[in-house]
Amino acid sequence: MGTLVLARHGQANFLSDDYDKLSPLGETQARLLGSFWASKGAVFDAVFSGPRTRQIRTAELAREAYSESGRDLPHAEVIPELDEYNGHEVMSGLLPLLMERDRRVRELVEAHERSKGSEEQYKSFQRLFERVVVEWVEGSIRHPEVTPWSEFKEQVLRGVARLRDGEGRGRRIVAFTSGGPISVTMQAALGVSDRVAIGLNWQIRNASLTEFIFSKDRFSLDVFNSLPHLDRELWTYR
């Protein structure tokens, strides 16, 4: 049996002009992951990363911390299919359409506008974001410039198939990616609905580990959302 570990990137700069960049805390989370692996003698036959800066940088920092033990992790190979869905595209394309037809969405937008500059800003945005993304996932509304959820899923599953198709039995692989690809991979392992899969997305913590075991005919979830390398005060979702 092989093992596939999907590591979510460290905390990014949520609601900033450059989200695709690790925050100082995100960098710490990544380094602590690498140090933890080194302390446990973890060995990986291959390391991969999605194409986003936050994904690649998490892999780099984990590798740097691991190397302080005197051993090295393989350099991460970038797999484009492990990219996250484009949340900005989904919001900018679908939110105006949803506001026209859904009073509750308009109320969520108004609540977010009122919360700007306060501690409530992040929570109000998340509530709005989740509502729009659920509509996108369920296909209740479409926009020609917004990639459908079904196409995003197909992309991720192609990437996971590439990871599983490597040579050698009993391989141990780690891939640095984001919540969307992790939830799609869990959906494939568990056979749950799209709505349940995107619900799992909201639970996935930064720098967490979700593990699968696989063979030619089997693909099963083994560990979900694990953070053995982080004290609770370092847990974050965004």
C-alpha positions in Angstrom: 0.0 0.0 0.0 1.2 3.5 -0.8 0.5 6.6 1.3 -0.5 10.0 0.0 -0.2 12.9 2.4 -1.9 16.2 1.4 -0.5 19.1 3.3 -2.5 22.4 3.2 -0.4 25.5 2.8 0.3 27.7 5.8 -1.8 30.7 6.7 -2.0 33.2 3.8 -2.7 36.9 3.8 -6.5 36.7 4.0 -8.4 39.8 2.7 -5.1 41.5 1.7 -4.1 42.8 -1.8 -1.8 39.7 -2.2 -3.6 36.7 -0.7 -1.2 34.3 -2.4 1.6 34.9 0.1 2.2 33.3 3.5 1.7 35.4 6.5 4.5 35.4 9.2 2.4 32.8 11.1 2.0 30.8 7.9 5.7 30.7 7.6 6.1 29.5 11.2 3.5 26.8 10.6 5.4 25.5 7.6 8.7 25.4 9.4 7.2 23.6 12.4 5.9 21.0 10.0 9.3 20.3 8.5 10.9 20.2 12.0 8.2 17.7 13.2 8.8 15.4 10.3 12.5 15.5 10.9 12.1 14.7 14.6 9.9 11.7 13.7 12.3 10.4 11.1 9.6 10.8 8.4 10.7 9.8 4.9 9.0 10.6 1.6 9.8 9.1 -1.7 8.5 12.2 -3.6 7.3 15.7 -2.8 4.9 17.7 -4.9 3.3 21.1 -4.8 0.5 23.0 -6.5 1.5 26.1 -8.5 0.4 28.8 -6.1 3.1 30.8 -4.3 1.6 29.9 -0.9 1.8 26.2 -1.8 5.3 26.3 -3.1 6.6 28.4 -0.3 5.1 26.1 2.3 7.0 23.2 0.7 10.2 25.2 0.6 10.1 26.2 4.3 9.2 22.7 5.4 12.1 21.4 3.5 14.5 24.0 4.9 13.5 23.1 8.5 13.7 19.4 7.8 17.3 19.8 6.4 18.4 21.2 9.7 18.3 17.6 10.9 21.2 16.8 8.5 18.9 15.0 6.0 17.0 16.3 3.0 13.5 16.0 1.7 13.2 15.8 -2.1 12.6 19.1 -3.9 8.9 19.7 -4.7 7.8 19.0 -8.2 5.0 21.4 -9.2 1.7 19.8 -10.3 -0.6 22.4 -11.9 -3.7 20.2 -11.3 -3.2 20.7 -7.5 -4.1 24.4 -7.9 -6.9 25.9 -5.7 -10.1 27.0 -7.3 -10.2 30.7 -8.1 -12.3 32.1 -5.3 -12.0 35.7 -6.7 -13.3 34.5 -10.0 -16.3 32.8 -8.3 -17.1 35.8 -6.2 -16.7 38.4 -8.9 -18.7 36.4 -11.4 -21.5 35.0 -9.3 -22.1 37.4 -6.5 -23.7 40.2 -8.6 -26.1 37.6 -10.1 -27.0 36.1 -6.7 -27.6 39.6 -5.3 -30.2 40.2 -8.0 -32.3 37.2 -7.1 -31.5 36.4 -3.4 -32.5 38.7 -0.6 -30.4 36.7 1.9 -27.3 37.2 -0.2 -27.9 41.0 -0.3 -28.2 40.9 3.5 -24.9 39.1 3.8 -23.2 41.7 1.6 -24.6 44.5 3.6 -23.5 42.9 6.9 -20.0 42.5 5.5 -19.9 46.1 4.4 -20.9 47.3 7.9 -18.3 45.1 9.5 -15.3 46.4 7.6 -12.6 47.7 9.9 -13.8 45.5 12.8 -13.0 42.1 14.1 -16.2 40.8 12.6 -15.0 41.6 9.1 -13.4 38.2 8.6 -16.4 36.2 9.9 -18.8 38.2 7.8 -16.8 37.7 4.7 -16.5 33.9 5.3 -20.3 33.6 5.7 -20.8 35.4 2.4 -18.1 33.5 0.7 -19.5 30.1 1.8 -23.0 31.0 0.5 -21.6 32.0 -2.9 -19.4 28.9 -3.2 -22.2 26.5 -2.3 -24.3 28.0 -5.1 -21.3 27.5 -7.4 -20.7 23.9 -6.3 -24.4 23.0 -6.7 -24.5 24.6 -10.2 -27.6 26.6 -9.4 -26.1 29.6 -11.1 -23.5 29.9 -13.9 -21.4 32.6 -15.5 -19.4 32.1 -18.8 -16.2 33.3 -17.2 -16.4 31.1 -14.1 -15.0 27.6 -14.3 -17.6 25.1 -13.2 -17.1 23.1 -10.0 -17.3 19.9 -12.1 -14.3 21.0 -14.2 -12.3 21.9 -11.1 -13.0 18.4 -9.7 -11.8 16.7 -12.9 -8.6 18.8 -12.8 -7.8 17.8 -9.2 -8.6 14.1 -9.8 -6.2 14.1 -12.8 -3.5 15.5 -10.5 -4.2 12.8 -7.8 -4.0 10.1 -10.5 -0.6 11.4 -11.5 0.6 11.1 -8.0 -0.7 7.6 -7.6 0.7 6.4 -10.9 4.4 6.7 -9.8 6.6 3.7 -9.9 7.2 1.5 -6.9 5.0 -0.2 -4.3 4.5 1.2 -0.9 5.5 4.7 -1.9 5.1 7.5 0.6 4.3 10.8 -1.1 3.5 14.3 0.2 1.8 17.1 -1.9 1.4 20.7 -0.7 -1.9 22.1 -1.9 -5.1 23.9 -0.6 -8.4 23.1 0.9 -10.3 22.7 -2.4 -8.1 19.9 -3.8 -8.0 18.2 -0.4 -11.8 18.2 -0.1 -12.2 16.9 -3.7 -9.7 14.1 -2.9 -11.6 13.2 0.3 -14.8 13.1 -1.8 -13.2 10.6 -4.1 -12.2 8.4 -1.1 -15.5 8.7 0.8 -18.0 8.9 -2.0 -19.9 11.9 -0.5 -21.9 14.5 -2.3 -20.5 17.8 -3.6 -22.3 19.7 -0.8 -20.6 17.6 1.8 -17.3 17.9 0.1 -17.3 21.7 0.1 -18.5 21.6 3.7 -15.3 19.6 4.6 -13.3 22.4 2.9 -14.3 24.9 5.6 -12.9 22.6 8.3 -9.4 22.2 6.8 -6.8 24.0 8.9 -3.7 25.7 7.6 -0.6 23.4 7.4 -2.8 20.4 8.3 -2.2 16.8 7.1 -4.8 14.6 5.4 -3.6 11.1 4.6 -4.8 8.5 2.2 -3.7 4.9 1.6 -3.8 3.5 -1.9 -3.1 0.6 -4.2 -4.1 -0.2 -7.7 -7.7 -0.9 -6.7 -8.0 0.9 -3.4 -8.1 4.6 -2.3 -9.1 5.2 1.3 -9.0 8.1 3.8 -6.7 7.3 6.8 -6.2 10.7 8.6 -8.1 13.9 8.3 -7.0 17.5 9.2 -4.2 16.4 11.6 -1.9 19.0 13.3 0.5 17.1 15.5 3.2 19.7 14.8 1.2 22.8 16.0 0.1 23.8 19.5 -3.6 24.8 19.5 -2.9 28.5 19.6 -1.2 28.2 16.2 -4.3 26.6 14.6 -5.9 28.8 11.8 -8.4 28.2 9.1 -7.5 31.3 6.9 
